[in-house]
Amino acid sequence: MTVNLTRIYTRLGDQGETHLGDMSRVSKLDPRVEAYGTVDELNAAVGVALLSPDVPPGFAQWLQRVQNDLLDVGADLSVPPRDGEKAGGEPDGPEPAASEREPAEPPTPERGRLRIDASYTEWLERACYEVNARLAPLRSFVIPGGTPAASQLHVCRTVCRRAERRALAVGDANPEVVRYLNRLSDLLFILSRAANAEASADAAREPLWEPGAHGASEQDG
């Protein structure tokens, strides 16, 4: 698939509208624009996480792959399904008889629609299992913090959750996009825990919620 960017500003968005991937015009407040805009924000947050000096090298490779996949997610969200196309990118309704089909045309990159499929989420799930197997069981909810890498990965996780909610607001969005974002937030949570664990064997490096602990330190004093 060829991408050509020859001009950055066009003045076409000065009135509060923008082009979707199929060149239709919508408000910049459209749920679809909100969704892929939040995915873009998530991608930027992942880029900041990669700047943390304590990101384990293996995690950095995964996060770089995630960044490329997020552009695929944004591309999917930016293009509404065609007439007769299910939200997941498949034709809607029964397959027409051979005599009723139009002559087939060879697929070209220009005509293709980039759609997220199950393989994107399956890769995330394999990464989740691999890292989570090395972590101690959780004793409580995690308070975002610890190392710089872990803290920024928690920021990524929360932005990812918002991107998932924005994608759900797009009525005809590809369901695989929602599944991918849901599983990505899981991976970001697991990676944040692992970043703390790899930085120190001290359990205190993973701050945990203590229910009802408000004022306990003042009483102890």
TANORQUI-V10555 format. One record per residue. N is the residue number from 1. RES is the residue in one letter. SS is DSSP state (A for helix, B for strand, O for the rest). PHI is phi in radians with two decimals (* if undefined). NEAR is the number of other ideal C-beta (glycine too) atoms within 10 Angstrom. Layout:
BEGIN
n | res | ss | phi | near
N | RES | SS | PHI | NEAR
N | RES | SS | PHI | NEAR
END
This chain:
BEGIN
n | res | ss | phi | near
1 | M | O | * | 10
2 | T | O | -1.59 | 6
3 | V | O | -2.13 | 7
4 | N | O | -2.07 | 5
5 | L | O | -2.07 | 5
6 | T | O | -1.79 | 4
7 | R | O | -2.57 | 6
8 | I | O | -1.49 | 5
9 | Y | O | -1.86 | 7
10 | T | O | -2.23 | 9
11 | R | O | 1.18 | 6
12 | L | O | -1.29 | 10
13 | G | O | -1.74 | 12
14 | D | O | -1.18 | 8
15 | Q | O | -1.77 | 10
16 | G | O | 1.49 | 8
17 | E | B | -2.11 | 14
18 | T | B | -2.57 | 18
19 | H | B | -1.54 | 13
20 | L | O | -1.44 | 16
21 | G | O | -1.14 | 16
22 | D | O | -1.65 | 11
23 | M | O | 1.29 | 7
24 | S | O | -1.30 | 12
25 | R | B | -1.77 | 12
26 | V | B | -2.46 | 14
27 | S | B | -1.16 | 12
28 | K | O | -1.20 | 12
29 | L | O | -1.63 | 9
30 | D | O | -1.05 | 17
31 | P | A | -0.95 | 16
32 | R | A | -1.17 | 24
33 | V | A | -1.19 | 19
34 | E | A | -1.02 | 19
35 | A | A | -1.19 | 28
36 | Y | A | -1.31 | 26
37 | G | A | -1.18 | 18
38 | T | A | -1.26 | 22
39 | V | A | -1.09 | 28
40 | D | A | -1.11 | 15
41 | E | A | -1.06 | 16
42 | L | A | -1.06 | 29
43 | N | A | -1.06 | 20
44 | A | A | -1.14 | 13
45 | A | A | -1.12 | 19
46 | V | A | -1.12 | 22
47 | G | A | -1.06 | 13
48 | V | A | -1.16 | 11
49 | A | A | -1.03 | 27
50 | L | A | -1.17 | 16
51 | L | O | -1.38 | 10
52 | S | O | -1.15 | 17
53 | P | O | -1.17 | 7
54 | D | O | -1.76 | 14
55 | V | O | -1.25 | 22
56 | P | O | -1.01 | 15
57 | P | A | -0.96 | 6
58 | G | A | -1.10 | 14
59 | F | A | -1.16 | 23
60 | A | A | -1.06 | 14
61 | Q | A | -1.11 | 10
62 | W | A | -1.12 | 18
63 | L | A | -1.14 | 19
64 | Q | A | -1.16 | 13
65 | R | A | -1.15 | 13
66 | V | A | -1.03 | 26
67 | Q | A | -1.03 | 16
68 | N | A | -1.17 | 9
69 | D | A | -1.11 | 17
70 | L | A | -1.14 | 22
71 | L | A | -1.16 | 15
72 | D | A | -1.12 | 18
73 | V | A | -1.06 | 27
74 | G | A | -1.09 | 21
75 | A | A | -1.12 | 18
76 | D | A | -1.09 | 25
77 | L | A | -1.10 | 27
78 | S | A | -1.33 | 19
79 | V | O | -2.06 | 19
80 | P | O | -1.08 | 19
81 | P | O | -1.13 | 18
82 | R | O | -1.18 | 12
83 | D | O | -1.03 | 6
84 | G | O | 1.49 | 9
85 | E | B | -1.81 | 16
86 | K | O | -1.16 | 14
87 | A | O | -1.04 | 18
88 | G | O | -1.45 | 16
89 | G | O | 1.68 | 18
90 | E | O | -1.77 | 11
91 | P | B | -1.07 | 11
92 | D | O | -1.68 | 12
93 | G | O | 1.66 | 7
94 | P | O | -1.18 | 6
95 | E | O | -1.22 | 8
96 | P | O | -1.17 | 10
97 | A | O | -1.11 | 7
98 | A | A | -1.00 | 6
99 | S | A | -1.26 | 5
100 | E | A | -1.69 | 7
101 | R | O | -1.33 | 9
102 | E | O | -1.31 | 6
103 | P | O | -0.96 | 4
104 | A | O | -1.23 | 6
105 | E | O | -1.96 | 7
106 | P | O | -1.10 | 5
107 | P | O | -1.17 | 8
108 | T | O | -2.27 | 9
109 | P | O | -1.00 | 9
110 | E | O | -1.21 | 7
111 | R | O | -1.57 | 8
112 | G | O | -1.24 | 9
113 | R | O | -1.93 | 15
114 | L | O | -1.34 | 16
115 | R | O | -2.20 | 19
116 | I | O | -1.25 | 24
117 | D | O | -2.11 | 14
118 | A | A | -1.11 | 12
119 | S | A | -1.12 | 8
120 | Y | A | -1.11 | 20
121 | T | A | -1.24 | 19
122 | E | A | -1.07 | 13
123 | W | A | -1.12 | 17
124 | L | A | -1.07 | 23
125 | E | A | -1.12 | 13
126 | R | A | -1.11 | 11
127 | A | A | -1.15 | 21
128 | C | A | -1.03 | 18
129 | Y | A | -1.08 | 10
130 | E | A | -1.07 | 13
131 | V | A | -1.40 | 20
132 | N | A | -1.11 | 16
133 | A | O | -1.12 | 8
134 | R | O | -1.64 | 11
135 | L | O | -1.71 | 13
136 | A | O | -1.24 | 9
137 | P | O | -1.05 | 5
138 | L | O | -1.33 | 10
139 | R | O | -1.79 | 10
140 | S | O | -2.90 | 11
141 | F | O | -1.20 | 10
142 | V | B | -1.52 | 18
143 | I | O | -1.51 | 12
144 | P | O | -0.95 | 15
145 | G | O | 2.75 | 14
146 | G | O | 1.71 | 23
147 | T | O | -1.42 | 21
148 | P | A | -1.00 | 16
149 | A | A | -1.11 | 25
150 | A | A | -1.08 | 27
151 | S | A | -1.10 | 16
152 | Q | A | -1.23 | 22
153 | L | A | -1.14 | 29
154 | H | A | -1.16 | 22
155 | V | A | -1.05 | 17
156 | C | A | -1.03 | 27
157 | R | A | -1.05 | 21
158 | T | A | -1.20 | 15
159 | V | A | -1.16 | 20
160 | C | A | -1.11 | 28
161 | R | A | -1.07 | 18
162 | R | A | -1.19 | 17
163 | A | A | -1.06 | 30
164 | E | A | -1.10 | 22
165 | R | A | -1.12 | 14
166 | R | A | -1.15 | 22
167 | A | A | -1.15 | 27
168 | L | A | -1.12 | 16
169 | A | O | -1.31 | 12
170 | V | O | -1.53 | 20
171 | G | O | -1.00 | 9
172 | D | O | -1.91 | 10
173 | A | O | -1.21 | 23
174 | N | O | -1.07 | 24
175 | P | A | -1.02 | 15
176 | E | A | -1.16 | 20
177 | V | A | -1.13 | 28
178 | V | A | -1.12 | 20
179 | R | A | -1.07 | 19
180 | Y | A | -1.07 | 30
181 | L | A | -1.14 | 27
182 | N | A | -1.09 | 16
183 | R | A | -1.27 | 20
184 | L | A | -1.14 | 27
185 | S | A | -1.10 | 21
186 | D | A | -1.10 | 16
187 | L | A | -1.10 | 25
188 | L | A | -1.10 | 27
189 | F | A | -1.12 | 21
190 | I | A | -1.12 | 21
191 | L | A | -1.14 | 28
192 | S | A | -1.14 | 27
193 | R | A | -1.10 | 21
194 | A | A | -1.17 | 21
195 | A | A | -1.08 | 27
196 | N | A | -1.16 | 25
197 | A | A | -1.14 | 20
198 | E | A | -1.32 | 18
199 | A | A | -1.33 | 17
200 | S | O | -2.83 | 12
201 | A | O | -1.38 | 7
202 | D | O | -1.24 | 9
203 | A | A | -1.08 | 12
204 | A | A | -1.18 | 9
205 | R | A | -1.23 | 16
206 | E | O | -1.93 | 24
207 | P | O | -1.12 | 16
208 | L | B | -2.09 | 12
209 | W | O | -1.18 | 11
210 | E | O | -1.99 | 11
211 | P | O | -0.99 | 7
212 | G | O | 1.25 | 7
213 | A | O | -1.43 | 8
214 | H | O | -0.98 | 8
215 | G | O | 1.42 | 8
216 | A | A | -1.12 | 10
217 | S | A | -1.16 | 8
218 | E | A | -1.19 | 7
219 | Q | A | -1.16 | 6
220 | D | A | -1.10 | 6
221 | G | O | -1.31 | 5
END
